[in-house]
Amino acid sequence: QTYAAILATPCSVADIVAGDVLWAASKSVLAVSLVLALCVPFHLVHGTSSLLLVPVGFLVGLMFGALGMVVTARAPSYDFFNYYFSLVFSVMFLFSGVFFPLESLPVWGQWIAWVMPLTHAVRVCRALTTPASGAPLAGSLLWITATTILAFVTAERLVRRRIQI
């Protein structure tokens, strides 16, 4: 109903999706900035490269905002999000390298991890905050960018279909 009201204005479906995705990205930038502001005084991040976490946080926020719009457009009811969080988010956290190195996973687990977008976000953030990490970032940044574009286009089409325009 909210989207129908917005569509009564000169906004398009793409504008609605972009607005929601940009809102998610702005919340991500705020969260990254606050965590970074707390980590710097305690010397938990090293070097000026950690300042690049803010634009990376924006990009990751765009990606997850667009992925969230895809899920929202497909959700038949609010209860559907329980499945999404239990089956997708929980698995993504376990297989992303946040809690333990990906090398400790079996080969099939590493393949699952490399498909998940959070893995690439973790790689980039870890490389920017730890001096010992020499991980190449271009591949992960490209993965995040491609996932963002694909998710945005998919979300726009699904939202358009959902509100039947």
N, C-alpha and C positions, 0 to 999 in steps of 0.2 A: 504494500500500500504506500509505503514511503517513496519507493521508486516511481510509482505511478504519479504521485504528486509532483515529484521532481521533473518527470517527463512532461508535465503540463507547462513547464517553462521552456525556454529555448535550448535546454541541455539535451544531449544525446545519451544513449546507453553507454557509449564509450566514455563520455564525461563522468557518468555515475561511477563506473568501474574505476576510472582513473582517480576520482576523488576518494573512493574508499581505499584504494591501494596507496595513494599518497598519504592518507591519514595514518595507515599502518606504518609506512616508512618514517613519517615524522615521529611517531611514538617510539620507533626503534632508535632513531637518532637521539631522542631524549634519554632513553634507557642507557644507551652506550655512553653518552656524555656523562651521565651521573655516575655510572660504574667507573669510568675512566677517571673522573674527578676524585673518586674515593681511593682508587688504586695508586695514583701518582704520589700522594704524600707518603705512602708506605713503601714506595719503591718496588711495587709489584709488577710494574711494566718498565721496560728498558728502552731508552733511546727515543728519538723524535718520531720514529716510524709508527709508534703507537698512536700518534695523532691521526694516522690514516684510518684508524678504526671507525672514526665518525663517518666518512663517506662510505666505507665498507658496510657499516651498520645501516646506512640509508639503502644501499643496494640490496642487502640481505632483507631488510624490511619490505622493500618493493617485491622481492621474490616471494616471501611468505605471505604478504598481503594479497598478491595475485593468486597464489595457491589457495589461500583461504577463500577468496572469491569464487574459485572453481568449486570448492567444497560447498560453499553457501548456496551457489546456484543449483547444485545437484541435490541438496538436502531436502527430503520430503517433509521433515518436521525437525523440531529442536532436538528431539531424542537421538537423531542421526549423528549428532556431534559426539555423543558418547562413544560410538563405534570408531569414529575418526580419531579421537584422542587415544583410545585404547589400542587400536590396531595399527595406526600410522605413526602418531607422535611418539608413543612409547618405544616402538621398534626403531624409529629414527634416532632417538636419543641413545639407545643401547648400541646401535651400529654406526655411530657417527664419529667415534674417536674422542668424544668429550670425556668419558670416564676412564678409558683404557686405550692403549695403542691399537690401531687397526691390524698391525702385524701379529697380534696375539690371537686374532680370529682365524678360523679355518678359511681356506681359499674361497669356498662358496659364500662365507660371511663377508669376506673382503669385497667380493663382487657386488653383494647387496649394498654394502656401505658406499661403494663408489657411485652407485646409481642415486643415492639419496642426497638431496640438496644440502642438508645440514652438515654433511661430511666436508663439503667444499668450503662452507662458511667457517667451520672449525679450523680447517687447514690454513685459510687466509688469516684469520684472527690470531692463531697460534704463531704463524710466521712473523706477524707484525709485532708481537708482544714478547717473544722469547728470542734472545740473541743466538742460541744454539740451533734454532730451526732454520735450515737453509732450503726449505721446500720451495720449488718453483710455483709461483702464484698465477701465472698466465692461464694455465689450464683450468684451475679452479675458478678464477674470475670469469673466464669464458663460459664455463658450465653454469655459473650463477646467472650470468647475463642471458644466456640462451634459455634457461629455465624460466626466468622472469618474462621474457618476451613470449614464449610459448604459453605460459600460464595466463598472461594478460589477454592474449588473443582468444584463448579457450574460454576464459571467464566472460569476456565481452559477448561471445557467441552464445554461451549458456544462459547468461542473464537476459539477453535479447529473447531467446527462446522461452525462458521462464516467464517473462512478463508479456510474451506474445506480441512482439512488434516486428 
